[in-house]
Amino acid sequence: MKTMVLSAALACSLLAAASSSFADCAADATVADVQRLYAAGQKFEREGRDDRALHLYVMAQQYTCDTNPVAVPAAQRGAALGLTLGNTVEANGAFDRAFAIYEEAGQYAAADRALLSLLRTRPDDPSLFERARRTLEDRTSEAFAGNNKVRLQAAGSYEPNPKLLVAVLKMPAVGVQRALEKESGLLNDEYLSDYVRVVQARSDDPTDAAALQAAASLQRLFVQKWPGDLLKESRAAIDLARSWAAVAGDETQRGKFEAQYRQRIEQRVALLTKNFSGAPALLETATDYLQSSSFQDKRLDARIAAVRTLAAHLGDAAIAKQRFTLAADYYEVAGRDGDADAARGRMQRLAMNKLARQQLAATQSNVQARSNAKKTDELSKELGI
């Protein structure tokens, strides 16, 4: 379907011929303007370009200082076209587009229906909820009937459905609950234990082919068993619960929902820091949870500092065991970048020294082999073999 939006050039050409002065009247257009717009809409309708015709009919309903002579017929033609166009796209499941068409045409009952269908297809979209709430609340305002009098008369009687608004206003509570229920099924001890096992199996020695191969094999098995990023999905679910809490219309509700998702964050942080601190990335995830919690600044800073202190302690412990790569990762979580660089430097030096020793041993072995071969040749000559 062709776009309903007129090009800037077309809109300007239809309005450019205005000659009346607006000095004494704050009107949107002149009578001559709306007549031209209405005539253009009729032309497009005759040509079968109903989407553009609808938009022109809407523009032809603009307020004018003198009585707008085409407002009623423009509203009537727009209502009829909008109903036909909207029904077509709605039947194809394009509910957002259908809603926009119905709104423009003044077919508000149909617009409400399309909006409800759209909400059903996107139940986890807080921004769509806010748009629906504003729309439905506007329907019940005193200004709505006055501002849309001509369109309401053209499209037929319309009464806002109070049950629809009540149902929409329940969406934040349902959204928070659904997000937290989804999150509760994501992280489990088995996944986290496997994650730590993979991290702990990583070798610090780039010359140890067997260890590197074993670690890579374990990594492949982990990906096969757990194909999704459950940590990322968990954070996304909690973030969605927070977004729903933010759009709750009632302050008491917002406080209740915030308490629910913050409690979940506390549970996740405790789980990762107490039971699965063997992977630096899980401690980093704990700080991510905290940073999305909306706790007060001082409390948030203290909690993050505690996680970083734990990471620094585990980094020191890894250094003592000469697990330099692991130590570097812990130090990065702790914010000790200098120590992280130093740990990686030690790992690289040890690897280079080992490689140098291996190369020296190989060279000595080759020299010895050549010497033995020479002695064998000389002995063979002496014996006449």
C-alpha positions in Angstrom: 0.0 0.0 0.0 1.2 3.5 -0.9 2.2 5.7 2.0 -0.5 8.0 3.4 1.9 10.7 4.2 2.0 13.5 1.6 5.4 14.7 0.3 6.5 18.1 1.6 6.4 19.4 -2.0 2.7 18.4 -2.5 1.6 19.8 0.9 3.4 23.1 0.2 2.0 23.4 -3.3 -1.5 23.1 -2.0 -1.0 25.7 0.7 1.3 28.1 -1.1 -1.5 29.9 -2.9 -3.0 31.3 0.3 -3.6 35.1 0.0 -5.7 35.9 3.1 -4.1 37.6 6.0 -4.0 35.9 9.4 -3.2 39.0 11.3 -6.6 39.1 13.0 -7.3 35.3 13.3 -5.1 32.5 14.5 -6.5 30.0 12.0 -4.8 26.9 10.7 -5.7 27.7 7.1 -8.0 29.9 4.9 -11.2 28.9 3.3 -9.4 28.9 -0.1 -6.8 26.5 1.3 -9.2 23.9 2.6 -11.2 24.1 -0.6 -8.1 23.3 -2.6 -7.2 20.5 -0.3 -10.7 19.0 -0.5 -10.6 19.2 -4.3 -7.2 17.5 -4.4 -8.6 14.8 -2.1 -11.4 14.2 -4.5 -9.0 14.0 -7.4 -6.9 11.4 -5.6 -10.0 9.4 -4.7 -11.1 9.3 -8.3 -7.7 8.0 -9.3 -7.9 5.3 -6.7 -5.2 6.7 -4.5 -7.3 6.4 -1.4 -4.5 6.7 1.2 -3.5 10.2 -0.1 -7.1 11.2 -0.5 -7.7 10.4 3.2 -4.8 12.5 4.3 -6.0 15.4 2.2 -9.6 15.1 3.5 -8.2 15.3 7.0 -6.2 18.4 6.2 -9.3 20.0 4.6 -11.0 19.9 8.0 -8.6 22.5 9.5 -9.9 25.4 11.4 -10.6 28.6 9.4 -11.6 32.0 10.5 -14.7 31.9 8.4 -16.8 28.7 8.5 -15.1 25.9 6.8 -17.5 24.9 4.0 -15.9 21.6 3.3 -15.2 20.3 6.8 -18.3 18.1 6.9 -18.1 16.5 3.5 -14.3 16.1 4.0 -15.0 14.3 7.3 -17.6 12.1 5.7 -15.4 11.1 2.8 -12.4 10.6 5.2 -14.5 8.4 7.5 -15.6 6.2 4.7 -12.2 5.8 3.1 -10.5 5.3 6.5 -12.9 2.5 7.4 -12.2 0.7 4.1 -8.4 1.2 4.2 -8.2 0.3 7.9 -10.2 -2.9 7.5 -7.9 -4.0 4.7 -4.6 -3.6 6.7 -6.2 -4.8 9.9 -7.2 -8.1 8.2 -3.6 -8.5 7.3 -2.5 -8.2 10.9 -1.0 -4.7 10.5 -2.7 -3.4 13.6 -0.4 -0.4 14.2 -1.0 0.8 10.7 -4.7 0.1 11.0 -4.9 2.1 14.3 -3.2 5.1 12.6 -5.7 5.0 9.7 -8.7 4.7 11.9 -7.5 7.6 14.1 -7.0 9.9 11.2 -10.4 9.0 9.8 -12.3 9.5 13.1 -13.2 5.8 13.3 -12.4 5.7 17.0 -14.3 2.5 17.8 -12.3 0.7 15.1 -9.1 2.4 16.3 -9.7 1.1 19.8 -10.2 -2.4 18.4 -7.0 -2.2 16.5 -5.1 -0.9 19.5 -6.3 -3.8 21.6 -5.1 -6.2 19.0 -1.8 -4.5 18.8 -1.4 -4.7 22.6 -2.0 -8.5 22.4 0.7 -8.9 19.8 3.2 -6.9 21.9 2.3 -7.6 25.5 5.9 -6.9 26.7 6.2 -3.4 25.3 5.9 -0.7 28.1 6.2 2.1 25.6 3.2 0.8 23.7 1.3 0.6 26.9 2.0 4.3 27.6 0.7 5.2 24.2 -2.5 3.2 24.7 -3.1 4.6 28.1 -2.7 8.2 26.8 -5.0 7.5 23.9 -7.7 5.9 26.0 -7.5 8.5 28.7 -7.8 11.2 26.0 -11.0 9.5 24.8 -12.7 10.2 28.2 -11.7 13.8 28.4 -14.2 16.6 27.9 -12.0 18.2 25.2 -12.1 15.0 23.1 -15.7 15.4 22.0 -15.4 19.1 21.2 -12.1 18.8 19.3 -13.4 15.9 17.2 -17.1 17.0 16.8 -17.2 16.9 13.0 -15.3 13.6 12.7 -17.5 12.0 15.4 -20.7 13.1 13.5 -19.3 11.8 10.2 -18.2 8.4 11.5 -21.2 7.7 13.7 -21.7 7.6 17.5 -18.8 6.7 19.7 -18.7 5.9 23.4 -15.4 5.2 25.1 -15.3 1.7 26.6 -14.3 2.2 30.2 -13.5 -1.6 30.5 -10.8 -1.2 27.9 -9.0 1.4 29.9 -9.3 -0.7 33.1 -7.8 -3.7 31.3 -4.9 -1.6 29.9 -4.1 -0.1 33.3 -3.5 -3.7 34.6 -0.7 -4.2 32.1 2.2 -3.0 34.3 1.3 -5.4 37.1 1.0 -8.3 34.7 4.1 -7.3 32.9 6.3 -7.2 36.0 4.9 -10.6 37.1 5.5 -12.1 33.7 9.1 -10.8 33.4 10.1 -12.0 36.8 8.5 -15.4 36.2 10.5 -15.8 33.0 13.7 -14.7 34.7 13.2 -17.3 37.5 13.5 -20.1 35.0 16.7 -18.9 33.4 19.5 -19.1 35.9 20.1 -22.4 37.6 23.0 -24.0 39.6 23.8 -26.5 36.8 24.3 -23.7 34.2 26.4 -21.6 36.5 28.5 -24.6 37.7 29.2 -25.5 34.1 30.1 -21.9 33.4 32.6 -21.8 36.2 34.1 -25.2 35.2 34.8 -23.9 31.7 36.5 -20.8 33.1 38.6 -22.7 35.5 39.7 -25.1 32.8 41.4 -22.4 30.7 45.1 -22.9 30.5 47.7 -20.2 31.1 50.3 -22.0 29.0 49.9 -21.3 25.3 52.5 -24.0 24.6 50.5 -26.8 26.3 48.6 -28.2 23.4 46.9 -30.9 25.4 45.5 -28.4 28.0 44.4 -26.0 25.3 42.6 -28.8 23.4 40.9 -30.0 26.6 39.7 -26.5 27.4 38.4 -25.9 23.9 36.5 -29.2 24.0 34.9 -28.3 27.3 33.9 -24.9 25.8 32.2 -26.6 22.9 30.3 -29.0 25.1 29.1 -26.0 27.2 27.8 -24.2 24.1 26.1 -27.3 22.9 24.4 -27.9 26.3 23.6 -24.2 26.8 23.1 -22.5 23.4 21.7 -19.3 24.8 23.3 -16.6 26.9 21.2 -17.1 30.1 23.0 -14.3 31.9 22.1 -11.8 29.3 18.5 -13.0 29.1 18.2 -12.8 32.9 19.4 -9.2 32.9 17.0 -8.4 30.1 14.0 -9.9 32.0 14.9 -7.9 35.1 15.3 -4.7 33.0 11.9 -5.3 31.5 10.4 -5.6 35.0 12.0 -2.3 35.9 10.6 -0.7 32.8 7.1 -1.9 33.7 7.5 -0.5 37.2 8.5 2.9 35.8 5.3 3.3 33.8 2.9 2.2 36.5 0.4 5.0 37.0 0.1 4.8 40.7 3.0 5.7 43.1 2.0 2.9 45.5 2.1 0.4 42.6 5.5 1.7 41.4 6.9 1.2 44.9 5.6 -2.4 45.1 6.9 -3.3 41.7 10.3 -1.7 42.4 10.6 -3.8 45.6 9.9 -7.0 43.6 12.5 -6.5 41.0 15.1 -5.2 43.5 14.5 -8.3 45.6 15.3 -10.5 42.6 18.5 -8.5 42.0 19.5 -9.1 45.6 18.9 -12.8 45.1 21.0 -12.9 41.9 23.9 -10.9 43.4 24.0 -13.2 46.4 23.9 -16.3 44.3 26.8 -15.2 42.1 29.1 -13.8 44.7 28.6 -16.5 47.3 28.3 -19.7 45.2 29.8 -19.0 41.8 32.6 -16.5 42.3 35.0 -18.9 40.5 34.3 -17.1 37.2 35.3 -13.4 37.1 32.6 -12.7 34.5 29.9 -13.8 37.0 31.2 -11.2 39.5 31.0 -8.6 36.6 27.4 -9.7 36.0 26.7 -9.1 39.7 27.8 -5.5 39.3 25.6 -5.2 36.2 22.6 -6.3 38.2 23.4 -3.8 40.9 23.8 -1.0 38.4 20.3 -1.7 37.0 18.7 -1.8 40.5 17.9 1.9 41.0 19.2 1.7 44.5 20.2 5.0 46.1 23.7 6.1 45.2 25.4 5.6 48.5 24.0 2.1 48.9 24.8 1.2 45.3 28.4 2.4 45.6 28.9 0.3 48.7 27.5 -2.8 47.2 29.6 -2.5 44.0 32.7 -1.8 46.1 32.1 -5.1 48.0 31.9 -7.1 44.8 35.1 -5.5 43.6 36.9 -6.2 46.8 35.9 -9.8 46.5 37.3 -9.8 42.9 40.5 -8.3 44.1 40.9 -10.9 46.8 40.3 -13.7 44.3 42.8 -12.2 42.0 45.5 -12.2 44.6 44.6 -15.9 45.3 44.9 -16.7 41.7 48.4 -15.0 41.5 49.5 -17.2 44.4 48.6 -20.3 42.3 50.2 -18.8 39.2 46.8 -18.6 37.4 47.8 -15.3 35.8 45.0 -15.1 33.2 42.4 -15.8 35.7 44.0 -13.3 38.1 44.0 -10.6 35.4 40.3 -11.1 34.7 39.5 -10.8 38.4 41.6 -7.6 38.7 39.7 -6.1 35.8 36.4 -6.7 37.6 38.0 -5.1 40.7 39.1 -2.0 38.6 42.8 -2.8 39.2 43.9 -2.5 35.6 47.5 -2.1 36.4 47.6 -5.4 38.3 45.7 -7.0 35.4 48.4 -5.9 33.0 51.1 -7.1 35.3 49.5 -10.5 35.7 49.3 -10.9 31.9 52.9 -9.8 31.6 54.0 -12.5 34.0 52.0 -15.1 32.1 53.6 -14.0 28.8 57.1 -14.0 30.2 56.7 -17.5 31.6 55.3 -18.8 28.3 58.2 -17.2 26.4 60.7 -18.6 28.8 59.2 -22.1 28.5 59.1 -21.8 24.7 62.8 -20.7 24.7 63.7 -23.7 26.9 61.8 -26.0 24.5 63.6 -24.5 21.5 67.0 -24.8 23.2 66.3 -28.4 24.1 65.2 -29.2 20.5 68.4 -27.6 19.2 70.6 -29.5 21.6 68.8 -32.7 20.6 69.3 -32.0 16.9 73.0 -31.3 17.5 73.4 -34.5 19.5 71.7 -36.5 16.8 73.9 -35.1 14.1 77.0 -35.8 16.2 75.9 -39.4 16.8 75.3 -39.8 13.1 78.7 -38.5 12.3 80.4 -40.9 14.7 78.4 -43.8 13.2 79.6 -42.9 9.7 83.3 -42.6 10.8 83.1 -46.0 12.6 81.6 -47.6 9.5 84.5 -46.3 7.4 87.0 -47.7 9.8 85.4 -51.1 9.8 85.1 -51.0 6.0 81.3 -51.4 6.2 
